[in-house]
Amino acid sequence: MATDKDFIEFIVDQMSGVGGITAKKMFGEYAVYCQGKVVALVCDNQLFIKPTDKGRAYIGNVVEAPAYPGAKPSFLIEEYDDRDWLCELIRITTQELPLPRPKKKPAAKN
């Protein structure tokens, strides 16, 4: 089951208070970016936040699950109706995650 467009729009709207939130469709599901960093996945209408130590401390009683078969466990977030709480979790997660590695440029053909 793929994620509904309405659901991803709702999640992005809930996180919009952070700024710099975008979602990109990937294989019928979505990656959620904050300031260029992948902070979450939305799969089968479920929200999975990238795990970080400070995020774990903020959440408290963490439920972990893989977003898709074979994926590393992420924080499964079921309480996404509280916009302020979710935005703070995204801020914390974004601060702790490293910047993505720059993409290598293809070698020039001679």
VENZINOR-V461101 format. One line per field, one symbol per residue. psi: psi as a letter, one per 20 degrees, with the letter a starting at -180 (. if undefined). A space follows every 50 residues. Layout:
BEGIN
psi->???
END
This chain:
BEGIN
psi->prpqhhghhgggghihihqkprqppokiaqppqolipoirqoplkqpppp pqghgghggdnppqqqhrpiqqqroooimjhnggggghgggggghhqrqq qqqqqqppp.
END
